Amino acid sequence: MSAWLPFIVIGVTTGSVYGLAAMGLTLTYKTSGIFNFAHGSIAALAAYAYYELRVVRGLPWPVALALAVVVVPPCIALVMERLTRNLAGATPTTKIVATVGLQLAITMALVAHYGGAGIDFPAFLPTDTVELIGVKVGIDQLISAIVAALGALGFFVFFRVSSMGVKMRAVVDDPALLELAGTSAFAVRSRAWLIGCWFAAVSGVLLAPQIGLDALLLTMLVVQAYGAAAVGLFSSLPLTYAGGLLVGVLAAVATKAVSGSEVLSGLPPALPFLVLFAALLLAGRGRLVEAGGHRSVPPSRPLVSRAAGRASAVAAVLVAGVVPFVVGPKLPVYSSALVFVLVFSSLHLLVRTSGQVSLAHAALVAVGSSTFSHLAVGAGLPWLVAVLLAGVVAVPVGVLVAIPAIRLSGLYLALATLGLGILLERVVYNSVWMFGATSTLPATRPALFEADTAFYYVLLCFAVAASLLIVLIGRSRLGRLLRAMSDAPTTLSTLGLGVNVTRVTIFAISAFIAGVAGALYAALGQSATGVPFVSYASLTWLALLVLCSGLRGAAPVAAAAQLAIVPAYVTNATVVAWLPVAFGVGALLVALREAGAAGRRGGGAGVTEPTASRAAERLGAPGPAAQRLRLATVRTVRRGEAARIRVGAGLTRGASR
């Protein structure tokens, strides 16, 4: 027991900070109805603010600390309240994309300004150790745990006892009724966001001395608080804090347990996401109810018409055919873009056609990439067979990702897939089943097509085939089911159509295309590695796809061009570093645009704009497919009622005779 005790103590100290961050996240979600995916980025921003003031500007540490955790959070809270007020009642996809875009913008801005390398964080707490129940504990760790515990306890008392706490609980249920009672919903939400941002800032400043300043690492470390929030079912503050302790202790104890295993070395940092995934799957159906309301309104007007979209597609294929003759040494860049056309096409099928949000898409591409290497090089299979089998092997993983979709939707589906994607990255990527300990595997190009130009045309054929497959699915019965499932899954179930089967089917098709894309990416670089397919890439891809969503079916091509081609022609390194920030801001603005369009048409449930096509339907929008199904349901019910009336009349006449 003495060997495990130090790890338990470390887990409690770290878990207290996770619990504090998770309580702030739960508070803002309960009061605004918006789950803030940028919570970790706010924590990182506060930590970098302290570094800027203390090290760069030379302010005394108490002044720098006060400015970072007292002054900066209110400014962020005002911005967050304004943004979330505009998102109130928007579709779940829109809410997710908005905060994901904000997270991408903040995190990448920190990386662009301070660099991607870690920076030593100046300690402001004593670093001496004291002995506690036979274990030497750092005073800084002890103070961090005490501050987090007192903050959590004080906030719980405030939330349960004070009148403002009651108003915070009421504002998400019925803000209009709260306004009638003489209380400003804006003021209540502002205070909730202020407390949530304070907790995030304190968490970031307390965690930074332990891991150093690394924007991505610090953001993802606070993201581990998602698991704590899931333990509390995103509603119970005491259980949320207890979940933080559980996550911290499990991760610390797992570090000791797997210390001798190279295969399981990635399990400890992935345990919080395993807790997140398990909590979401095991929770009862009635326990996970999304906070806030959602409007059911027609989609916003696309930027191009259907005819213009077809003409653009034909023009794009013609231009792509002559690219090798005009781009010279930049041809590999265009080849990479063709691979990402497949990636974004598979994601487009999920997000924009069926309304399913998956944040584990990078893991599916990685599975295809590693499988191709094992089959083409390790097993010596023919090149085309290995590519197609890589897509087939990705299908079971896609079905695994689809398991949460059977029970969950919207926000909770996105969180579950995020947890599963990070779990695969941390535990499976470096195993013998994927990229191995070296993280790199050899890959080959097809015989007779090894040259860059020849292989470019191979990739072009795959990109065109994938695009045509997406179009055919959209025009098929499955496509109509997908759009209707996005609009009104209850209507599908009422008509006896299998919603769960449809969901699993679309995840499987999307996984196949993503797996083929991973195989082609490995063949293009003649090596397979998981480095480009970290979990954070899924967030970037989602933001880019939404940014280009107004281009209808051309969105995957436009997103691939922005990701692969545009940076190659920007010669200024600073501009290249800030491009991901522009992607995040663009996704946020598109989400706000869609939410604003929903607000302007707020009473138009069941009303469809003439220009709204099937390809433009969105999650939660009652498009033509859902309207036809609802009309069929109404007709069926009316026929049943008419039959009952006739039968009843016949029985009455018989009784009178």
Secondary structure, 3 states (H helix, E strand, C coil): CCCCHHHHHHHHHHHHHHHHHHHHHHHHHHHHCCCCCCHHHHHHHHHHHHHHHHHHCCCCHHHHHHHHHHHHHHHHHHHHHHHHHHHCECCHHHHHHHHHHHHHHHHHHHHHHHCCCCECCCCCCCCCEEEECCEEEEHHHHHHHHHHHHHHHHHHHHHHHCHHHHHHHHHCCCHHHHHHCCCCHHHHHHHHHHHHHHHHHHHHHHHHHHHCECHHHHHHHHHCHHHHHHHCCCCCHHHHHHHHHHHHHHHHHHHHHCCCCCCCCCHHHHHHHHHHHHHHHHCCCCCCCCCCCECCCCCCCCCCCHHHHHHHHHHHHHHHHHHHHCCHHHHHHHHHHHHHHHHHHHHHHHHHHCCCCCCCHHHHHHHHHHHHHHHHHHCCCCHHHHHHHHHHHHHHHHHHHHHHHHHCCHHHHHHHHHHHHHHHHHHHCCCCCCCCCCCEEECCCCCCCCCHHHHHHHHHHHHHHHHHHHHHHHHCHHHHHHHHHHHCHHHHHHCCCCHHHHHHHHHHHHHHHHHHHHHHHHHHHCEEECHHHCHHHHHHHHHHHHHCHHHHHHHHHHHHHHHHHHHHHCCCHHHHHHHHHHHHHHHHHHHHHHHHHHHHCCCCCCCCCCCCCHHHCCCCCCCHHHHHHHHHHHHHHHHHHHHHHHHHHHHHHHHHC
